Amino acid sequence: MTLAVFFGCAFIAFGPSFALFVFTIAREPLRVIILIAGAFFWLLSLLLSSLVWFIAIKASNSQDPSLQRGLLIFGVFFSVLLQEVFRFAYYRLLRKANEGLAAISDDDSSAISVRQMAYVAGLGFGIMSGAFSMINVLSDSLGPGTVGIFGDSQYYFITAALMTLALTLLHTFWGVVFFEGCEKSRWWVIAAVVSLHLLVAGLSLLNPLYEGSLPPVYVITLPTGVWAFFSSGGSLHSLSALCTRRKAEGESS
Amino acid sequence: MNTSDSEEDSYNERSALVQSESPTIPSYNQDHDMSLPQETDSKRVSGHEFSFLSCLDEPGPVERERASTPDGEEEELTLKYGAKHVIMLFIPVTLCMVVVVATIKSVSFYTEKSSQRLIYTPFEEDPNSVGQRLLNSFLNTIVMISVIVVMTIILVVLYKYRCYKFIHGWLILSSLMLLFWFSFMYLGEVFKTYNVAMDYPTLVMIIWNFGVVGMICIHWKGPLRLQQAYLIVISALMALIFIKYLPEWSAWVILGAISIYDLIAVLCPKGPLRMLVETAQERNEPIFPALIYSSAMVWMVGMADSSNPGSADERQRNEGGARAQEGVESEDDAAQGGRRRYSAEEDLEEDRGVKLGLGDFIFYSVLVGKAAATGGDWNTTLACFVAILIVSVSTIIYGSVMYRLTYTNRDVFLMFKVYYACRV
């Protein structure tokens, strides 16, 4: 039972991102490096925001539950803002690196485009965020016993996995959209990403009420995905071209 | 015999990381009255701004030739190679860390505090008094670092006076101990943890086969993957021993002190590692002999015995990385065997791949293993893992950005590796 939960939740949470990694990133060393650096930037933002939260907790009265809850909410929102700041910082770093790469290359074009970097950076953020959310939960799910003895919801593991999946995908989409917004200097895009992130984080605070947090997050994920697709240059035409090309290839082979 | 200068200037993918001088002539020969090109070669090797090796900074004719080649192509290749080879190193480093963390989390033996200590850390850490504990951990560190310094100096002296056989014997002894004794201990603990009943005859068979094949692979010839696997396994074993027997606070202070020592040893003109590297270059022996993990290697039949003593410098580098006698010995051991293979296949190998000292593996694994052992928290372990990967990437990229101007890819790579080693 525990092993089944472990594998099930692990695959739910990390399956898509693992597939994305294997099929699009693993073969290109530069992308792997950008992925790891993106993960590291997310880690830095988390470290800083948790430091702030930790100091706030230590400085406050630990007996007051509503104060603690308030501090938690503050911590969550501060962390979201800091993550977006670090996303922007990573964007600047990647732009500079890209210019460097382009300058030294033969034909004056970099080996990797900003859009690819946006996708990889977003995925890096997403994978790291998902890993940090999920790893301890997964290792506990292996252990003897399961959740529910003290009245906690029995759906804890699976909703954690589904939430992690949604967040990973969202980070990827936000990465794409964010970088595109920065490139084209569309600041409303950045504001939209930040507010969506804040919204999702706020929804997760509803949490033992899983109906309140999980479906809305997925309702947000799908349009964000579509937005990212169109923002990175996709179009209905290219989608249909993909389908017809497949069909044509299938017929000819 | 030796690649000509013009060949040296063609930077294609294949030659990127090749040592240009081909040591088909066994470098272990007493007379170094080799032809001039070799001299120039070795001068060129060290003749870059690489601060560690600025001893031979007189540019030969090749230098000027090289300077005329387009910078951009070189830099681009450098960065591409940097990226590709960083990735090639991620996998073994990750594997070693995974082995160490998996063992730490499952086999409780390596996290149990025992009253036994290594003789290199004689001061006991008293958990009751913070000040005393701190003092003792610093004293332990001083003892450990002095042991390492003394051994490094001995090795440099041995190498300088060409006592290759002695070094060779030392290496074999240490890898014997690692492959047989430590793996026996490890297997015993794993069986205890999983409650597996095992009889001695079977165990003897297993350990005997494991050890002998390991010795052959590491010191002589063997399939590349097998050799890589053995190097990863012995690094993991070594790291586990350190995690078990180093007292808590001493371990962290030692890790920090080792990094500083590495920097000093490679940067100072009289630093042992630097002298070792310079000596190896003067003798025109490859600087990265045996005790290195090599990601791409091919072994030539019939080149079994260019008994390269140049493992000394690798040993040096790994001494900085190796934390104890056994570690050094075992590293040297593996180094020795790989070294021969390295020189043998140099001409044949098209993509030389990357080489990384086993000391680095051990250092990283100790770091991550300690993080896994001290907390029940997986987040800490994951964070350490990502931080280590970033450190390696940034070191190599920093090196490539700083030193991209006039060096061959090989020089740059050479420089990365030593700088990289001394970061650790």
Interface residues (C-beta under 8 A of the other chain):
Chain A: P29 L30 V32 I33 I36 A37 A39 F40 L43 L47 G100 L101 A103 I104 S105 D106 A111 M128 A131 F132 I135 N136 S139
Chain B: D71 G72 E73 E75 E76 L79 K80 A83 K84 V86 I87 F90 D377 W378 N379 L382 A383 V386 A387 L389 I390 V393 I397 V401 R404
